[in-house]
Amino acid sequence: MAATALMGRLSLNSPHIPHISQSLPAFIYGTAWKKDATADLVYLALNAGIRAIDTANQPKHYQEQLVGSGIRKALQEGMVKRADIYVQTKFTSVPGQDPDNLPYDPKDPVSKQVQDSVESSLQHLRTSGDRFDDVEGSYIDTVVLHSPMPTIAETMEVWETLERFVPGKIRNLGVSNCNLFTLINIFERATIKPAVVQNRFYPQTKFDIGLRKFCLEKAIIYQSFWTLTANPKLVWSAEVGVLANQLGISTQAALYCLVFGLGNIVVLNGTKRYERMRADLEAVELVKAFSIRSPEAWERALQAFKKLLEDSAT
């Protein structure tokens, strides 16, 4: 049994063009470390045109309840419909939590921790209602295991507990901070296969070349985070600069678009500036048009970028 289709799964009609139509939006808005500004920034991102939101039930770094507040405000004003946005959260195990502020009892069995975390996420991310327990009709597009557990047996205990919520309250499952060996293990053992993998995109893991290949083969969406922060050399590289100058976009947006071009990838974008949100979305459209208008030039840019990744990872 597979999970229901990931809302807006990336189109793979062309592996070299960052094609976004009828697909998971290019950017997922990242809400980590937004603190009390979280609700306003989520609303701002939706107003700018971003249609996917990432959070976690991890009060140490995320304010999941404020993510829900921002989404509900946009829904109530008619800015978006729930079916048009993608909402993703995470189950975070005890080591990743603040010991004084957890969404579950750390003394409970892991399966109960997962259940309580998911149920509170459904409350936080409910689509309507002022009451905290008003979750009728609410659902989460994807719940991600924030990091694999210490053993594969423990990881699968968490996964199998999450599977019980699919497809009624959770539509898809995913995993973050995961290596290829663990991903294969989960994929082979799981009834509901991973729909997404969210990892740091950086040289220390050789930009996940092997893992991304597996994701592409298995139609798993790869979600890239720390794309800018971890890669200043890529941002200011000649290869990225050529595309930026050619199309009049920022080097940061050019890097995003080249990452999209690797295939089956979306990027977490955490900017707090409305103008930057709009410019990044517009850059995607400019690069899409360029890749169609000048496919040979786009292919050269993409191959140069792939070579840069290989050289940077060695």
C-alpha positions in Angstrom: 0.0 0.0 0.0 1.3 3.4 -1.0 0.4 6.8 0.5 -2.0 8.9 -1.5 -0.3 11.0 -4.1 1.8 13.8 -2.7 -0.1 17.0 -3.3 1.4 18.5 -6.3 4.2 15.9 -6.9 6.9 17.4 -9.1 6.4 16.8 -12.8 9.1 14.7 -14.3 8.2 15.4 -17.9 11.6 16.9 -18.4 14.4 16.1 -15.9 16.3 19.2 -16.9 13.6 21.9 -16.7 12.4 23.1 -13.2 8.8 22.5 -14.3 6.4 23.6 -11.5 3.0 23.5 -13.1 0.6 21.0 -11.4 3.5 20.2 -9.1 4.6 20.7 -5.5 5.4 24.4 -5.4 9.1 25.2 -6.0 9.5 26.6 -2.5 8.5 25.4 0.9 8.4 28.2 3.4 10.7 27.2 6.3 9.4 28.4 9.7 12.3 27.4 12.0 13.5 30.1 14.4 10.8 32.6 13.4 9.6 32.7 17.1 6.8 35.2 17.7 6.8 36.5 14.1 5.9 33.0 12.8 2.2 33.7 12.2 2.8 37.0 10.4 5.5 35.5 8.3 3.5 32.5 7.2 0.7 34.8 6.2 3.2 37.0 4.4 4.6 34.0 2.5 1.1 32.8 1.4 0.3 36.4 0.4 3.5 36.5 -1.7 2.5 33.3 -3.6 4.3 30.6 -1.7 2.0 27.6 -1.4 3.8 25.2 0.8 4.7 25.5 4.5 7.1 23.4 6.6 7.1 23.3 10.4 7.7 20.8 13.2 6.1 19.9 16.6 9.4 21.0 18.2 8.8 24.1 20.4 12.6 24.4 20.8 12.9 25.7 17.2 9.4 26.0 15.8 6.1 27.6 16.8 3.7 25.2 15.1 0.6 26.7 16.7 1.5 30.1 15.2 2.0 28.4 11.8 -1.6 27.3 12.1 -2.7 30.8 13.0 -1.1 32.2 9.9 -2.6 29.6 7.7 -6.1 30.1 9.2 -5.9 33.8 8.7 -5.1 33.4 5.0 -7.9 30.8 4.6 -10.5 33.0 6.5 -9.7 35.9 4.2 -10.1 33.8 1.1 -6.5 34.4 0.1 -6.0 30.6 -0.5 -8.0 27.4 -0.2 -6.8 24.5 1.9 -6.6 22.2 -1.2 -4.2 24.7 -2.9 -1.6 24.6 -0.2 0.8 22.0 1.2 1.3 21.8 4.9 4.1 19.7 6.4 5.2 19.1 9.9 7.5 16.7 11.8 7.6 14.3 14.7 10.8 15.1 16.7 12.0 12.5 19.2 13.1 13.3 22.7 16.8 14.1 22.0 15.8 16.9 19.6 13.3 18.5 22.1 13.7 21.0 24.9 13.3 18.8 28.0 11.2 21.4 29.6 8.8 21.9 26.7 7.8 18.8 24.8 4.5 18.0 23.0 4.3 14.6 24.7 5.4 12.8 27.9 9.0 11.6 27.4 8.3 8.7 29.8 5.6 7.3 27.5 6.4 4.5 25.0 7.5 5.8 21.6 4.3 4.9 19.9 2.3 7.0 22.4 4.8 9.9 21.9 4.2 9.8 18.2 0.4 9.6 18.6 0.3 12.6 21.0 2.6 14.6 18.8 0.5 14.0 15.7 -2.7 14.8 17.5 -1.4 18.1 18.9 -0.1 18.9 15.4 -3.6 18.4 14.0 -4.9 20.8 16.6 -2.2 23.4 15.9 -2.7 23.1 12.1 -6.5 22.9 12.1 -8.0 24.7 9.2 -10.9 26.4 11.1 -12.4 26.9 14.5 -11.4 28.9 17.5 -11.4 25.9 19.9 -8.1 24.0 20.2 -9.9 20.7 19.8 -11.8 21.6 16.7 -10.0 19.4 14.2 -12.9 18.0 12.3 -11.9 17.8 8.6 -8.3 18.9 9.3 -5.4 17.0 7.8 -1.7 17.3 7.3 -0.2 16.7 3.8 3.0 15.2 5.1 4.5 14.2 8.5 8.2 13.8 8.5 10.3 11.9 10.9 12.7 14.7 12.0 15.7 12.3 12.3 15.9 8.5 12.2 15.9 6.8 15.6 19.1 5.1 17.0 18.1 1.7 15.6 16.1 0.7 12.5 13.8 -1.2 14.8 13.0 2.0 16.7 12.7 3.9 13.5 10.2 1.5 12.1 8.2 1.6 15.4 7.8 5.3 14.8 7.0 4.9 11.1 4.4 2.2 11.7 2.7 4.4 14.3 2.6 7.2 11.7 1.2 4.8 9.1 -2.0 4.4 11.2 -2.9 8.0 10.5 -2.6 7.6 6.7 -4.6 8.5 4.6 -7.3 9.9 7.0 -5.4 12.6 8.9 -1.9 12.4 7.2 -1.6 12.1 3.5 2.1 11.2 3.2 5.1 10.3 5.3 8.7 11.4 5.0 12.1 11.5 6.8 14.7 14.1 7.4 18.4 14.1 8.2 18.7 10.6 6.6 21.5 8.8 4.8 21.0 6.5 1.8 21.4 3.3 3.9 18.7 4.3 6.3 16.4 5.5 3.6 16.7 2.2 1.7 16.0 0.3 5.0 12.8 2.3 5.6 11.7 2.0 2.0 12.1 -1.7 2.0 10.3 -2.3 5.3 7.6 0.3 5.2 4.0 -0.3 4.1 3.6 3.5 3.4 6.7 4.4 1.4 8.5 7.6 2.1 7.2 10.4 -0.2 9.8 13.0 0.8 13.3 13.2 2.1 14.4 16.5 3.7 18.2 16.9 4.0 20.9 19.5 4.1 22.3 20.1 0.7 26.0 20.6 1.3 29.5 19.3 0.5 29.8 17.2 3.6 27.4 14.7 2.2 28.6 15.1 -1.3 25.3 16.9 -2.0 23.5 13.6 -1.5 24.3 12.5 -5.0 23.6 8.8 -4.3 20.6 9.5 -2.2 19.1 11.9 -4.7 19.5 9.2 -7.4 17.6 6.7 -5.3 14.9 9.4 -4.7 14.6 10.0 -8.4 14.3 6.3 -9.1 11.6 5.8 -6.5 9.7 9.1 -7.2 10.6 10.5 -3.8 10.7 14.3 -3.5 14.0 15.6 -2.2 13.7 18.7 -0.1 16.8 20.7 0.1 17.5 22.9 3.2 20.5 25.0 4.1 20.8 25.5 0.4 22.2 29.1 0.7 23.6 29.1 4.3 25.8 26.0 3.7 27.0 26.9 0.3 28.5 30.4 0.0 31.0 29.1 -2.5 28.2 27.9 -4.8 26.2 31.2 -4.4 29.2 33.2 -5.5 30.6 30.8 -8.1 31.1 31.7 -11.7 28.7 29.0 -12.9 25.8 30.4 -10.8 26.8 34.0 -11.6 26.5 33.4 -15.4 22.9 32.4 -15.1 22.1 35.2 -12.7 23.6 37.8 -15.0 22.1 36.4 -18.1 18.5 36.6 -16.6 18.9 39.5 -14.3 18.1 37.5 -11.1 19.9 37.3 -7.8 22.7 34.8 -7.4 20.7 33.2 -4.6 17.7 32.7 -6.9 20.0 31.4 -9.7 21.4 28.8 -7.3 17.8 27.7 -6.3 16.9 27.3 -9.9 20.0 25.2 -10.8 19.2 23.0 -7.8 15.6 22.5 -9.1 17.2 21.5 -12.4 18.8 18.5 -10.8 15.4 16.8 -10.8 12.6 16.0 -8.3 13.8 18.7 -5.9 12.1 21.4 -4.0 13.8 24.0 -1.7 13.1 25.3 1.7 13.1 29.1 1.6 13.1 30.9 4.9 13.4 34.6 3.9 11.5 37.1 6.1 11.2 39.7 3.3 8.2 39.9 1.0 10.2 41.4 -1.8 12.6 38.5 -1.7 9.8 36.0 -1.7 8.3 37.6 -4.8 11.7 37.9 -6.5 12.5 34.2 -5.9 9.2 33.1 -7.3 9.6 35.3 -10.3 13.1 34.0 -10.9 11.7 30.4 -11.2 9.3 31.6 -13.9 12.1 33.4 -15.7 14.3 30.3 -15.7 11.4 28.1 -16.8 10.9 30.3 -19.8 14.7 30.4 -20.5 14.9 26.6 -20.4 12.1 26.4 -23.0 13.4 29.2 -25.2 17.0 28.2 -25.1 17.2 24.6 -24.1 20.9 24.2 -25.2 22.0 27.1 -23.1 20.1 25.8 -20.1 21.6 22.4 -20.6 25.1 23.9 -20.6 24.4 25.9 -17.5 23.1 22.8 -15.8 26.0 20.6 -16.8 28.4 23.2 -15.6 26.6 23.3 -12.3 26.7 19.5 -11.9 30.4 19.5 -12.5 30.8 22.2 -9.9 28.9 20.1 -7.4 31.1 17.1 -8.2 34.3 19.2 -7.8 33.0 20.8 -4.5 32.2 17.4 -3.0 35.6 15.9 -3.4 
